[in-house]
Amino acid sequence: MAKRYFIELAYDGTPFHGWQIQPNAKSIQESLNNTLSTILRDEINAVGCGRTDTGVHAKKFFAHFDLEQPINELEQLTYKCNRMLDPAIAIQRFFEVTNEAHARFSALSRSYEYLITQQKDPFAVNRRWEMREKLDVEAMNEAASVLQDYKDFTSFSKSNTQTETNLCDVSEARWTQSATELKFNITANRFLRNMVRAIVGTTLEVGQGKINTEEFKGIIEAKNRSKAGLSVPAHGLYLSNIVYPEGMIK
């Protein structure tokens, strides 16, 4: 019987067209599959915990694959993969799980963060979005707090997707500010395509004084993407955490 293995990894999304394999485009999934297939001498098809879009980064990402032959040296496999993989992908570890564990469907929650630099910073290129405008962070947090009161986030979803439902349970949504940086953290059981970037863009409109919290609520209730703000650039977005049932991840 095949054994199932989880991979914990991180990646810089800059050189890739997202996680998922697609024709004539470089993806994290394809790079990972090719590396594992070469080292393990078997066709490997890794299943990811989600799909990140072109240019989006991941500080913590999980994937799984099945293999008939047991892997005796998981640390050695980590070492070999990291030597062969694209420099923008780093594997932290491999570990065996039960065959019921699923990188995507077993996840209880996902967390993202969006980073904005408020000064010109050469080290933030492709890592932060530069926005120097002064913003009302308190007003942005007031608006962000109402996200937990809603379930239907159609207004923040990319149009014409194949999802069966636009319902999500948001458990955290908050902006924090340092001397030169703004960070938005959001956690939910699931996310729609483009959802975080659209929420960030719309709460920034609150911070700019273009709309208030009541109008922000109205945008959510409209269930219409055209009512919400612009999507912010992908390079400021990071998948930061995935939570699984207790005991599944050791």
PASEBA-1860 file (N, C-alpha, C; in nm, 3 decimals):
! residues 250
1> MAKRYFIE> 0.085/-0.120/0.000/0.000/0.000/0.000/0.088/0.125/0.000 ~ 0.048/0.222/-0.082/0.126/0.346/-0.092/0.124/0.423/0.040 ~ 0.236/0.487/0.069/0.245/0.574/0.186/0.230/0.719/0.142 ~ 0.174/0.801/0.231/0.154/0.942/0.200/0.255/1.027/0.278 ~ 0.315/1.121/0.208/0.413/1.210/0.269/0.371/1.355/0.249 ~ 0.390/1.433/0.353/0.368/1.578/0.347/0.503/1.647/0.324 ~ 0.498/1.758/0.253/0.615/1.843/0.232/0.583/1.980/0.292 ~ 0.670/2.031/0.376/0.659/2.168/0.423/0.764/2.250/0.348
9> LAYDGTPF> 0.719/2.356/0.281/0.810/2.434/0.199/0.776/2.582/0.204 ~ 0.866/2.663/0.149/0.845/2.807/0.134/0.898/2.847/-0.002 ~ 0.845/2.955/-0.057/0.895/2.998/-0.187/0.872/3.147/-0.211 ~ 0.961/3.199/-0.293/0.949/3.335/-0.347/0.875/3.321/-0.479 ~ 0.758/3.381/-0.487/0.675/3.363/-0.606/0.716/3.442/-0.728 ~ 0.818/3.527/-0.715/0.856/3.619/-0.823/0.882/3.549/-0.957 ~ 0.961/3.441/-0.961/0.992/3.382/-1.091/0.887/3.284/-1.144 ~ 0.777/3.268/-1.072/0.679/3.166/-1.108/0.544/3.225/-1.148
17> HGWQIQPN> 0.471/3.145/-1.226/0.333/3.181/-1.263/0.237/3.108/-1.168 ~ 0.263/3.121/-1.039/0.177/3.061/-0.939/0.216/2.919/-0.904 ~ 0.140/2.859/-0.813/0.166/2.722/-0.768/0.134/2.621/-0.876 ~ 0.016/2.632/-0.938/-0.040/2.524/-1.019/0.027/2.510/-1.156 ~ 0.044/2.384/-1.197/0.097/2.355/-1.331/0.006/2.415/-1.437 ~ 0.067/2.479/-1.536/-0.008/2.533/-1.649/0.080/2.529/-1.772 ~ 0.018/2.526/-1.889/0.096/2.512/-2.013/0.190/2.631/-2.036 ~ 0.310/2.602/-2.078/0.407/2.704/-2.121/0.434/2.811/-2.015
25> AKSIQESL> 0.431/2.773/-1.888/0.458/2.869/-1.780/0.526/2.796/-1.665 ~ 0.620/2.861/-1.602/0.695/2.802/-1.491/0.612/2.808/-1.363 ~ 0.595/2.695/-1.296/0.516/2.690/-1.173/0.592/2.617/-1.063 ~ 0.553/2.644/-0.939/0.616/2.576/-0.825/0.583/2.428/-0.828 ~ 0.459/2.394/-0.856/0.417/2.254/-0.858/0.497/2.173/-0.960 ~ 0.515/2.227/-1.078/0.592/2.156/-1.181/0.737/2.138/-1.138 ~ 0.797/2.241/-1.082/0.936/2.232/-1.037/0.951/2.124/-0.930 ~ 0.856/2.122/-0.837/0.860/2.024/-0.729/0.840/1.882/-0.783
33> NNTLSTIL> 0.741/1.864/-0.870/0.714/1.732/-0.928/0.836/1.679/-1.004 ~ 0.897/1.764/-1.085/1.012/1.720/-1.164/1.129/1.678/-1.076 ~ 1.153/1.757/-0.969/1.263/1.726/-0.878/1.239/1.595/-0.804 ~ 1.120/1.579/-0.748/1.088/1.457/-0.674/1.088/1.334/-0.765 ~ 1.034/1.349/-0.886/1.030/1.236/-0.979/1.170/1.190/-1.017 ~ 1.261/1.285/-1.032/1.399/1.252/-1.067/1.469/1.180/-0.952 ~ 1.455/1.233/-0.831/1.526/1.176/-0.716/1.466/1.042/-0.674 ~ 1.333/1.033/-0.673/1.267/0.910/-0.626/1.247/0.807/-0.736
41> RDEINAVG> 1.277/0.846/-0.860/1.267/0.756/-0.974/1.126/0.698/-0.988 ~ 1.030/0.785/-0.970/0.889/0.748/-0.985/0.814/0.875/-1.023 ~ 0.699/0.860/-1.087/0.623/0.980/-1.125/0.550/1.035/-1.003 ~ 0.586/1.155/-0.963/0.528/1.218/-0.845/0.439/1.335/-0.887 ~ 0.319/1.337/-0.830/0.226/1.447/-0.853/0.185/1.505/-0.718 ~ 0.251/1.610/-0.678/0.225/1.671/-0.547/0.095/1.751/-0.548 ~ 0.018/1.736/-0.443/-0.109/1.809/-0.425/-0.086/1.920/-0.324 ~ -0.112/2.044/-0.363/-0.085/2.158/-0.276/-0.199/2.191/-0.182
49> CGRTDTGV> -0.168/2.267/-0.078/-0.269/2.309/0.019/-0.359/2.419/-0.035 ~ -0.321/2.475/-0.150/-0.401/2.579/-0.213/-0.330/2.624/-0.339 ~ -0.383/2.729/-0.399/-0.323/2.781/-0.522/-0.285/2.926/-0.500 ~ -0.159/2.956/-0.509/-0.118/3.096/-0.505/-0.101/3.145/-0.649 ~ -0.136/3.271/-0.672/-0.130/3.328/-0.807/0.011/3.372/-0.843 ~ 0.029/3.413/-0.966/0.157/3.461/-1.016/0.214/3.569/-0.925 ~ 0.338/3.551/-0.880/0.406/3.653/-0.800/0.378/3.649/-0.652 ~ 0.281/3.569/-0.608/0.248/3.559/-0.465/0.348/3.465/-0.398
57> HAKKFFAH> 0.388/3.499/-0.276/0.489/3.423/-0.202/0.423/3.332/-0.097 ~ 0.502/3.240/-0.045/0.454/3.154/0.064/0.564/3.137/0.168 ~ 0.536/3.179/0.290/0.630/3.154/0.401/0.612/3.013/0.455 ~ 0.490/2.962/0.444/0.463/2.825/0.486/0.358/2.767/0.392 ~ 0.395/2.657/0.327/0.308/2.591/0.230/0.324/2.441/0.251 ~ 0.214/2.368/0.236/0.220/2.222/0.248/0.169/2.157/0.120 ~ 0.228/2.044/0.087/0.182/1.962/-0.024/0.197/1.816/0.018 ~ 0.126/1.727/-0.052/0.144/1.584/-0.022/0.159/1.505/-0.151
65> FDLEQPIN> 0.218/1.387/-0.138/0.228/1.294/-0.249/0.228/1.152/-0.194 ~ 0.195/1.056/-0.280/0.191/0.916/-0.242/0.302/0.840/-0.313 ~ 0.358/0.742/-0.243/0.468/0.663/-0.300/0.458/0.520/-0.249 ~ 0.471/0.425/-0.342/0.461/0.283/-0.305/0.579/0.239/-0.217 ~ 0.699/0.281/-0.255/0.817/0.242/-0.179/0.840/0.337/-0.062 ~ 0.864/0.288/0.059/0.888/0.376/0.173/1.018/0.455/0.157 ~ 1.018/0.576/0.211/1.138/0.660/0.209/1.205/0.648/0.346 ~ 1.326/0.596/0.348/1.394/0.569/0.475/1.467/0.692/0.530
73> ELEQLTYK> 1.517/0.776/0.441/1.596/0.892/0.485/1.529/1.021/0.440 ~ 1.436/1.069/0.520/1.361/1.189/0.482/1.449/1.314/0.487 ~ 1.541/1.320/0.584/1.632/1.435/0.591/1.723/1.439/0.469 ~ 1.766/1.324/0.424/1.851/1.318/0.305/1.773/1.359/0.181 ~ 1.644/1.323/0.177/1.560/1.365/0.065/1.546/1.517/0.064 ~ 1.530/1.577/0.180/1.521/1.723/0.190/1.647/1.787/0.135 ~ 1.761/1.733/0.175/1.890/1.786/0.129/1.904/1.775/-0.023 ~ 1.872/1.659/-0.078/1.885/1.638/-0.222/1.792/1.729/-0.301
81> CNRMLDPA> 1.669/1.742/-0.254/1.571/1.826/-0.325/1.615/1.972/-0.325 ~ 1.662/2.020/-0.210/1.704/2.160/-0.203/1.824/2.189/-0.292 ~ 1.909/2.092/-0.311/2.022/2.110/-0.402/1.976/2.119/-0.548 ~ 1.869/2.047/-0.582/1.825/2.040/-0.720/1.720/2.145/-0.756 ~ 1.639/2.184/-0.658/1.527/2.275/-0.683/1.573/2.415/-0.722 ~ 1.482/2.487/-0.785/1.502/2.629/-0.812/1.539/2.700/-0.681 ~ 1.634/2.793/-0.683/1.674/2.864/-0.560/1.560/2.937/-0.490 ~ 1.452/2.964/-0.561/1.339/3.037/-0.502/1.246/2.946/-0.423
89> IAIQRFFE> 1.274/2.815/-0.422/1.193/2.719/-0.345/1.281/2.653/-0.241 ~ 1.234/2.648/-0.117/1.308/2.583/-0.009/1.218/2.484/0.064 ~ 1.262/2.360/0.070/1.188/2.259/0.146/1.241/2.256/0.289 ~ 1.149/2.267/0.386/1.188/2.259/0.526/1.199/2.113/0.573 ~ 1.102/2.032/0.529/1.102/1.893/0.575/1.000/1.810/0.499 ~ 1.019/1.678/0.503/0.921/1.578/0.462/0.879/1.501/0.587 ~ 0.755/1.458/0.592/0.715/1.371/0.702/0.596/1.285/0.659 ~ 0.592/1.164/0.714/0.487/1.069/0.678/0.359/1.101/0.755
97> VTNEAHAR> 0.245/1.085/0.687/0.114/1.107/0.749/0.024/0.987/0.715 ~ -0.094/0.983/0.774/-0.189/0.878/0.737/-0.243/0.907/0.597 ~ -0.297/0.807/0.533/-0.348/0.825/0.396/-0.473/0.911/0.392 ~ -0.536/0.936/0.508/-0.654/1.023/0.511/-0.614/1.171/0.514 ~ -0.491/1.200/0.552/-0.446/1.340/0.560/-0.433/1.397/0.419 ~ -0.487/1.516/0.400/-0.487/1.580/0.267/-0.439/1.724/0.282 ~ -0.341/1.762/0.203/-0.282/1.895/0.218/-0.384/2.006/0.202 ~ -0.478/1.987/0.112/-0.579/2.091/0.088/-0.704/2.073/0.174
105> FSALSRSY> -0.765/1.955/0.167/-0.897/1.936/0.228/-0.892/1.917/0.379 ~ -0.777/1.879/0.434/-0.768/1.863/0.580/-0.738/1.995/0.652 ~ -0.702/2.099/0.578/-0.666/2.227/0.640/-0.787/2.290/0.709 ~ -0.767/2.335/0.832/-0.875/2.402/0.907/-0.879/2.551/0.879 ~ -0.762/2.610/0.860/-0.757/2.754/0.831/-0.630/2.787/0.756 ~ -0.636/2.904/0.692/-0.521/2.957/0.619/-0.503/3.103/0.659 ~ -0.379/3.147/0.663/-0.351/3.287/0.698/-0.265/3.349/0.589 ~ -0.297/3.474/0.557/-0.218/3.552/0.463/-0.175/3.681/0.530
113> EYLITQQK> -0.067/3.737/0.480/-0.029/3.873/0.519/0.005/3.952/0.394 ~ -0.026/4.082/0.401/0.007/4.171/0.290/0.096/4.281/0.344 ~ 0.210/4.303/0.278/0.311/4.397/0.327/0.323/4.518/0.236 ~ 0.323/4.635/0.298/0.337/4.762/0.228/0.454/4.838/0.288 ~ 0.545/4.884/0.205/0.652/4.972/0.252/0.612/5.116/0.223 ~ 0.639/5.204/0.317/0.601/5.344/0.300/0.721/5.433/0.271 ~ 0.827/5.370/0.227/0.943/5.446/0.180/1.009/5.367/0.067 ~ 1.087/5.437/-0.013/1.159/5.366/-0.119/1.262/5.275/-0.055
121> DPFAVNRR> 1.257/5.147/-0.092/1.345/5.049/-0.030/1.388/4.949/-0.137 ~ 1.515/4.951/-0.177/1.559/4.859/-0.282/1.548/4.713/-0.242 ~ 1.545/4.685/-0.112/1.536/4.547/-0.066/1.390/4.500/-0.056 ~ 1.297/4.590/-0.084/1.155/4.554/-0.083/1.101/4.524/-0.223 ~ 1.185/4.539/-0.325/1.141/4.515/-0.462/1.095/4.369/-0.476 ~ 0.975/4.351/-0.527/0.910/4.219/-0.541/0.879/4.152/-0.408 ~ 0.894/4.224/-0.297/0.865/4.169/-0.163/0.760/4.251/-0.088 ~ 0.750/4.378/-0.121/0.653/4.469/-0.060/0.594/4.556/-0.171
129> WEMREKLD> 0.475/4.610/-0.145/0.419/4.709/-0.235/0.451/4.847/-0.179 ~ 0.509/4.933/-0.259/0.544/5.067/-0.213/0.424/5.160/-0.224 ~ 0.384/5.219/-0.111/0.272/5.314/-0.106/0.304/5.415/0.002 ~ 0.339/5.535/-0.037/0.387/5.633/0.060/0.277/5.721/0.121 ~ 0.159/5.712/0.067/0.048/5.797/0.113/0.017/5.773/0.261 ~ -0.011/5.879/0.332/-0.050/5.866/0.473/-0.190/5.809/0.482 ~ -0.209/5.710/0.570/-0.336/5.639/0.579/-0.388/5.640/0.722 ~ -0.519/5.635/0.735/-0.584/5.627/0.865/-0.598/5.479/0.902
137> VEAMNEAA> -0.499/5.427/0.973/-0.495/5.283/1.003/-0.607/5.245/1.099 ~ -0.644/5.336/1.189/-0.754/5.307/1.282/-0.884/5.285/1.206 ~ -0.911/5.368/1.107/-1.031/5.352/1.025/-1.025/5.223/0.943 ~ -0.906/5.189/0.895/-0.889/5.064/0.819/-0.920/4.943/0.906 ~ -0.878/4.949/1.032/-0.905/4.838/1.123/-1.052/4.830/1.162 ~ -1.117/4.944/1.171/-1.261/4.945/1.199/-1.335/4.874/1.087 ~ -1.297/4.903/0.963/-1.360/4.839/0.848/-1.325/4.690/0.843 ~ -1.198/4.658/0.866/-1.155/4.517/0.859/-1.226/4.431/0.962
145> SVLQDYKD> -1.259/4.489/1.078/-1.322/4.412/1.185/-1.460/4.360/1.147 ~ -1.528/4.427/1.053/-1.663/4.384/1.016/-1.661/4.261/0.925 ~ -1.543/4.225/0.873/-1.535/4.108/0.786/-1.580/3.982/0.860 ~ -1.559/3.978/0.991/-1.598/3.861/1.069/-1.749/3.849/1.085 ~ -1.822/3.954/1.049/-1.968/3.953/1.061/-2.036/3.899/0.935 ~ -1.958/3.870/0.832/-2.015/3.827/0.704/-1.961/3.691/0.663 ~ -2.032/3.625/0.574/-1.992/3.495/0.520/-1.971/3.500/0.369 ~ -2.054/3.578/0.299/-2.050/3.581/0.153/-1.957/3.693/0.106
153> FTSFSKSN> -1.847/3.654/0.041/-1.747/3.752/-0.001/-1.736/3.761/-0.154 ~ -1.851/3.749/-0.219/-1.857/3.761/-0.365/-1.796/3.893/-0.413 ~ -1.815/3.999/-0.337/-1.764/4.131/-0.377/-1.612/4.136/-0.385 ~ -1.546/4.041/-0.320/-1.399/4.039/-0.321/-1.343/3.920/-0.400 ~ -1.429/3.854/-0.476/-1.386/3.737/-0.552/-1.367/3.770/-0.699 ~ -1.265/3.709/-0.758/-1.246/3.723/-0.901/-1.368/3.667/-0.972 ~ -1.414/3.736/-1.077/-1.534/3.694/-1.149/-1.510/3.567/-1.228 ~ -1.619/3.494/-1.253/-1.618/3.375/-1.339/-1.523/3.266/-1.291
161> TQTETNLC> -1.520/3.244/-1.160/-1.441/3.132/-1.108/-1.529/3.008/-1.102 ~ -1.467/2.893/-1.078/-1.540/2.767/-1.077/-1.576/2.721/-0.937 ~ -1.564/2.807/-0.838/-1.598/2.769/-0.701/-1.748/2.750/-0.687 ~ -1.786/2.653/-0.604/-1.927/2.624/-0.582/-1.992/2.722/-0.486 ~ -1.912/2.782/-0.399/-1.967/2.876/-0.301/-1.867/2.988/-0.275 ~ -1.918/3.105/-0.241/-1.833/3.218/-0.205/-1.838/3.246/-0.055 ~ -1.877/3.144/0.022/-1.887/3.158/0.167/-1.754/3.126/0.234 ~ -1.712/3.214/0.325/-1.588/3.196/0.401/-1.611/3.242/0.544
169> DVSEARWT> -1.539/3.179/0.638/-1.543/3.221/0.778/-1.412/3.292/0.811 ~ -1.417/3.423/0.822/-1.299/3.502/0.856/-1.288/3.512/1.008 ~ -1.175/3.471/1.064/-1.158/3.473/1.209/-1.064/3.584/1.256 ~ -0.986/3.640/1.164/-0.896/3.751/1.199/-0.877/3.839/1.077 ~ -0.875/3.969/1.098/-0.843/4.064/0.991/-0.797/4.193/1.058 ~ -0.669/4.223/1.047/-0.615/4.338/1.121/-0.493/4.397/1.053 ~ -0.487/4.531/1.055/-0.370/4.606/1.009/-0.282/4.643/1.128 ~ -0.151/4.635/1.109/-0.056/4.687/1.207/0.043/4.777/1.134
177> QSATELKF> 0.099/4.872/1.208/0.188/4.971/1.146/0.317/4.985/1.226 ~ 0.429/4.989/1.155/0.558/5.021/1.216/0.605/5.153/1.157 ~ 0.728/5.188/1.181/0.779/5.317/1.135/0.771/5.332/0.983 ~ 0.801/5.225/0.911/0.807/5.235/0.764/0.722/5.131/0.692 ~ 0.647/5.050/0.767/0.577/4.939/0.704/0.436/4.921/0.758 ~ 0.348/4.879/0.670/0.212/4.839/0.707/0.197/4.690/0.678 ~ 0.128/4.620/0.769/0.104/4.477/0.748/-0.044/4.446/0.773 ~ -0.103/4.371/0.681/-0.240/4.324/0.697/-0.238/4.174/0.717
185> NITANRFL> -0.297/4.128/0.826/-0.307/3.983/0.854/-0.453/3.941/0.846 ~ -0.478/3.830/0.778/-0.614/3.778/0.770/-0.611/3.626/0.775 ~ -0.705/3.568/0.851/-0.717/3.424/0.865/-0.860/3.383/0.837 ~ -0.878/3.274/0.763/-1.012/3.222/0.733/-1.003/3.073/0.706 ~ -1.117/3.007/0.706/-1.117/2.864/0.675/-1.083/2.839/0.528 ~ -1.117/2.935/0.442/-1.086/2.925/0.299/-1.087/3.066/0.240 ~ -1.028/3.080/0.123/-1.025/3.210/0.055/-1.066/3.192/-0.091 ~ -1.129/3.294/-0.143/-1.165/3.297/-0.285/-1.049/3.353/-0.365
193> RNMVRAIV> -1.051/3.330/-0.495/-0.944/3.382/-0.580/-0.945/3.534/-0.577 ~ -0.830/3.591/-0.549/-0.810/3.736/-0.547/-0.870/3.804/-0.424 ~ -0.925/3.725/-0.331/-1.000/3.781/-0.219/-0.916/3.873/-0.131 ~ -0.798/3.828/-0.091/-0.717/3.908/0.001/-0.673/4.038/-0.066 ~ -0.629/4.031/-0.188/-0.582/4.151/-0.258/-0.695/4.252/-0.279 ~ -0.817/4.203/-0.300/-0.932/4.293/-0.316/-0.972/4.355/-0.182 ~ -0.965/4.276/-0.074/-0.996/4.330/0.059/-0.893/4.436/0.096 ~ -0.766/4.408/0.072/-0.662/4.507/0.102/-0.687/4.635/0.024
201> GTTLEVGQ> -0.713/4.624/-0.105/-0.738/4.743/-0.186/-0.857/4.824/-0.138 ~ -0.960/4.755/-0.090/-1.081/4.825/-0.045/-1.061/4.888/0.093 ~ -0.991/4.820/0.184/-0.965/4.882/0.314/-0.868/5.000/0.301 ~ -0.782/4.995/0.201/-0.695/5.110/0.176/-0.777/5.232/0.134 ~ -0.887/5.210/0.063/-0.975/5.322/0.027/-1.037/5.384/0.152 ~ -1.062/5.300/0.253/-1.109/5.353/0.381/-0.999/5.438/0.443 ~ -0.877/5.389/0.441/-0.763/5.462/0.497/-0.735/5.591/0.425 ~ -0.772/5.600/0.298/-0.754/5.722/0.220/-0.870/5.820/0.236
209> GKINTEEF> -0.974/5.777/0.307/-1.091/5.863/0.326/-1.188/5.863/0.210 ~ -1.172/5.771/0.117/-1.262/5.766/0.000/-1.397/5.704/0.036 ~ -1.396/5.607/0.129/-1.519/5.545/0.178/-1.507/5.529/0.329 ~ -1.623/5.507/0.396/-1.621/5.482/0.540/-1.664/5.338/0.569 ~ -1.670/5.303/0.696/-1.701/5.165/0.734/-1.839/5.123/0.687 ~ -1.937/5.213/0.695/-2.073/5.179/0.650/-2.074/5.151/0.500 ~ -1.999/5.229/0.424/-1.991/5.205/0.280/-1.915/5.075/0.251 ~ -1.818/5.045/0.336/-1.745/4.918/0.324/-1.841/4.801/0.344
217> KGIIEAKN> -1.927/4.811/0.444/-2.029/4.709/0.466/-2.120/4.696/0.344 ~ -2.158/4.808/0.288/-2.245/4.808/0.171/-2.181/4.737/0.052 ~ -2.050/4.751/0.040/-1.977/4.681/-0.068/-1.987/4.530/-0.049 ~ -1.968/4.483/0.074/-1.978/4.340/0.102/-2.119/4.291/0.071 ~ -2.218/4.365/0.118/-2.357/4.325/0.103/-2.405/4.329/-0.042 ~ -2.338/4.408/-0.125/-2.376/4.418/-0.266/-2.347/4.289/-0.343 ~ -2.251/4.209/-0.294/-2.212/4.083/-0.360/-2.182/4.107/-0.508 ~ -2.104/4.213/-0.530/-2.073/4.256/-0.667/-1.927/4.304/-0.670
225> RSKAGLSV> -1.844/4.234/-0.744/-1.701/4.266/-0.747/-1.674/4.408/-0.795 ~ -1.757/4.459/-0.883/-1.733/4.593/-0.938/-1.750/4.703/-0.834 ~ -1.813/4.672/-0.721/-1.833/4.772/-0.616/-1.710/4.789/-0.527 ~ -1.625/4.687/-0.523/-1.509/4.689/-0.434/-1.392/4.762/-0.499 ~ -1.286/4.783/-0.422/-1.169/4.855/-0.470/-1.082/4.769/-0.561 ~ -0.977/4.830/-0.610/-0.884/4.759/-0.698/-0.805/4.654/-0.621 ~ -0.763/4.550/-0.690/-0.674/4.451/-0.630/-0.532/4.508/-0.623 ~ -0.472/4.496/-0.508/-0.334/4.543/-0.493/-0.239/4.444/-0.561
233> PAHGLYLS> -0.117/4.485/-0.592/-0.022/4.397/-0.663/0.010/4.269/-0.585 ~ 0.035/4.163/-0.661/0.057/4.031/-0.601/0.184/4.023/-0.517 ~ 0.286/4.102/-0.550/0.416/4.082/-0.486/0.421/4.120/-0.338 ~ 0.317/4.182/-0.286/0.314/4.211/-0.143/0.244/4.104/-0.061 ~ 0.192/4.000/-0.128/0.109/3.900/-0.061/0.188/3.773/-0.027 ~ 0.168/3.723/0.096/0.234/3.602/0.144/0.132/3.508/0.208 ~ 0.134/3.381/0.168/0.066/3.279/0.246/0.155/3.255/0.367 ~ 0.103/3.277/0.487/0.190/3.276/0.605/0.171/3.157/0.698
241> NIVYPEGM> 0.054/3.093/0.692/0.034/2.978/0.782/-0.084/2.893/0.736 ~ -0.075/2.764/0.767/-0.183/2.668/0.745/-0.201/2.591/0.875 ~ -0.324/2.577/0.921/-0.350/2.503/1.044/-0.426/2.375/1.009 ~ -0.376/2.264/1.063/-0.437/2.133/1.043/-0.488/2.081/1.177 ~ -0.572/1.974/1.174/-0.620/1.916/1.300/-0.506/1.876/1.392 ~ -0.528/1.888/1.520/-0.426/1.856/1.619/-0.375/1.713/1.601 ~ -0.244/1.699/1.600/-0.184/1.567/1.587/-0.152/1.526/1.446 ~ -0.209/1.597/1.347/-0.181/1.560/1.208/-0.044/1.606/1.164
249> IK> -0.005/1.726/1.209/0.126/1.782/1.177/0.213/1.771/1.301 ~ 0.325/1.702/1.292/0.412/1.683/1.407/0.541/1.761/1.390
END
